C-alpha cells in the first residue's frame, strides 16, 4: 500500500540513506497549488478558510484519453480519473503509471503512460511565462526553503512530458538529468539537477507544489516547426514514466552546459536518468493533477505570487551578478530578452520597470 511505501521512504530518510549531492543549476521554483491570505504557500490538508486554490491557475485537465500503466500497478492506484480536476496535495489522490523492472526493460516492455485532455477555453497556449504545471506526489527530504524549495533532496519518480494539438502527434520537452548514478529503491535525488521532467517538485505531507513547463522550450521541435503541434492550441498532455535504472536518457544535447561559462556551449552528450528504482504497487510516477496557468505579464514577479514586490526584490538581489551554474543563480531573475544566462543591469532595468505591477489574475 502507499502508506507502507510512505513510511519506508520516511524511515530511510531518517536514517540518512539519501544520496548526497551538490545543488545543481536548475533552480526553477515549484508553483504553489494552494495559498493563504498572505499569498504564500498554504497546506491544503489543514482546514483553514483562508486556504484557497492558487488563482494563478485558470483551469485543470478534464479528460483521460489514454491510460496504459506498466504491469503490476495495484487496482487501488489505477484509477486515471484521480488525475482530473484541481490539485489536492493528498498523496493518496493519485494514479500510478507503474515501474518496469530490469527484465521488463530488457524485453522492451513500454513504460507506463497517461494522456489527459483539456477543454476550451482552458486548453494550453504558449503565453508569457510558464504555461502549465504537473503535480506528482514526491516527498521532500532536505530542502532549501530560502529560495522557495528550489534545491533539496527529494524522493522523486520522474516522467517525460509530451504535448499535442490533435492527440496523435506529440512533441516531447527536452530534459536534463544530472544525477550521477543509481539511487536505489527509495533513494533521493537533488532536484536542482533535474529539468523539464515531471515529478521534480514536492507534493505530499502538506507541501503542495507542482513542476512548471513553458511551451517556448519546444519551438524548435520538428513537429512544432511542421505545424503538426500548435503551441497555441495544446489539447493533450502525455506523461511517460521513466524507470530510474539509467536505461533511459535525457536530451541534454539540446541544452547549454553551465560548466562552459563564459563561452556557453551545449552538453557533449545525453545522460542516463536515475530516480528511485525499482518501486512497486504504486510504482513509477504518481500523477495527481495538471493545471493550466494564467498568463504572467510581469516576469519580475519572480516568486509567482502575482505582484512585483519586496519578496521578488530579495530573490533578485540574492542572484545579483550570478551566472547559470553558480550557487546563487536563480533562472527567473534572468529577465531581459533574449536570455543571456547572467543576472545584471539589463535584468534590473526590467525589474525596475515592473516594480509594484500586479497581475490581472491576482486582482480578480
ZINORFEN-V142619 format. One record per backbone hydrogen bond with DSSP energy under -0.5 kcal/mol. NH is the residue of the N-H (numbers start at 1). CO is the residue of the C=O. E is the energy in kcal/mol with one decimal. If there is no record, write none. Layout:
NH/CO/E
NH/CO/E
This chain:
5/1/-1.9
6/2/-3.0
7/3/-2.6
8/4/-2.3
9/5/-2.3
10/6/-2.6
11/7/-2.2
12/8/-2.5
13/9/-2.3
14/10/-2.4
15/11/-1.8
16/13/-1.7
17/12/-2.6
18/16/-1.7
20/18/-0.7
26/192/-2.8
27/25/-1.2
30/148/-0.6
31/210/-2.4
33/208/-2.8
34/208/-0.6
35/52/-2.5
36/40/-1.7
39/36/-2.0
42/34/-1.7
44/42/-0.7
46/43/-1.2
47/45/-0.5
51/48/-2.0
52/35/-2.5
52/50/-0.6
54/33/-2.5
57/54/-1.9
58/292/-2.7
59/292/-1.3
61/290/-1.8
62/117/-2.4
63/117/-1.4
65/63/-0.5
65/115/-2.2
66/115/-1.3
68/113/-2.6
70/97/-2.9
73/70/-1.0
74/281/-2.2
77/74/-2.0
78/75/-1.7
80/78/-0.8
82/79/-1.8
83/80/-2.0
84/81/-1.8
85/61/-2.2
91/89/-0.6
93/90/-1.6
94/92/-1.8
95/287/-1.9
96/77/-3.1
97/285/-2.3
98/283/-2.1
105/101/-2.2
106/102/-2.4
107/103/-2.0
108/105/-1.2
109/104/-2.5
113/68/-1.5
114/239/-1.9
115/66/-2.9
116/237/-2.8
117/63/-2.6
118/235/-1.7
122/119/-1.9
124/234/-2.4
126/231/-0.9
127/125/-1.5
131/213/-3.1
132/213/-1.5
133/291/-2.5
134/211/-2.3
135/289/-3.0
136/134/-0.6
137/286/-0.5
138/201/-0.6
139/155/-1.6
141/153/-3.0
142/153/-1.3
144/151/-2.8
145/143/-1.0
147/144/-1.0
148/145/-1.9
149/144/-1.0
150/144/-0.9
151/144/-0.6
153/142/-2.2
154/189/-2.2
155/139/-2.7
156/154/-0.8
159/198/-1.4
160/240/-2.5
162/238/-2.8
163/171/-2.4
164/236/-2.1
170/168/-0.6
171/163/-2.7
173/161/-2.8
176/195/-2.1
178/193/-2.2
183/275/-0.5
187/184/-0.8
189/154/-2.4
191/152/-2.5
191/189/-0.7
193/190/-1.9
194/191/-1.5
195/176/-2.4
198/159/-2.4
200/197/-0.7
203/138/-2.1
204/207/-1.4
206/89/-0.5
207/204/-2.0
208/206/-0.7
209/202/-1.8
209/207/-0.7
210/31/-1.9
211/134/-2.7
212/210/-0.5
213/132/-2.5
215/213/-0.5
217/214/-2.2
218/215/-1.8
219/216/-1.1
221/218/-1.9
224/221/-0.8
225/221/-2.6
226/222/-2.0
227/223/-0.5
227/224/-0.7
228/223/-1.0
229/223/-2.1
230/228/-0.5
231/229/-0.7
233/230/-2.3
234/124/-2.9
235/164/-1.6
235/233/-0.7
236/164/-1.9
237/116/-2.2
238/162/-2.9
239/114/-2.6
240/160/-1.9
241/112/-2.9
241/239/-0.5
242/158/-2.1
243/241/-0.6
245/243/-1.1
246/243/-0.7
246/273/-1.2
250/271/-2.6
251/175/-2.0
254/251/-1.9
255/252/-2.7
257/265/-3.1
258/256/-0.6
260/257/-2.0
261/258/-1.1
263/260/-1.1
264/260/-1.7
265/257/-0.5
267/252/-0.7
267/255/-2.1
273/248/-3.0
275/244/-0.8
276/156/-1.5
277/184/-2.1
282/280/-2.6
287/95/-2.4
287/285/-0.7
288/135/-3.1
289/135/-1.4
291/133/-2.4
292/59/-3.2
293/131/-2.3
294/56/-3.2
296/128/-2.0
297/295/-0.8
299/297/-0.7
301/298/-1.9
302/300/-2.2
304/301/-1.3
308/357/-2.2
309/307/-0.9
313/309/-2.1
314/310/-2.3
315/311/-1.5
316/312/-2.9
317/313/-2.9
318/314/-1.8
319/315/-1.1
319/316/-0.6
320/317/-1.0
321/343/-2.0
322/319/-2.2
324/341/-2.2
326/323/-2.5
329/326/-1.6
333/330/-2.1
334/331/-1.7
335/333/-1.7
343/322/-2.5
344/342/-0.7
347/344/-0.6
348/344/-1.9
349/345/-2.0
350/346/-1.1
351/347/-2.4
352/348/-3.1
353/349/-1.8
354/350/-1.3
354/351/-0.6
355/352/-0.9
356/308/-2.0
357/354/-2.3
359/306/-3.1
362/359/-0.8
363/359/-1.3
364/360/-0.7
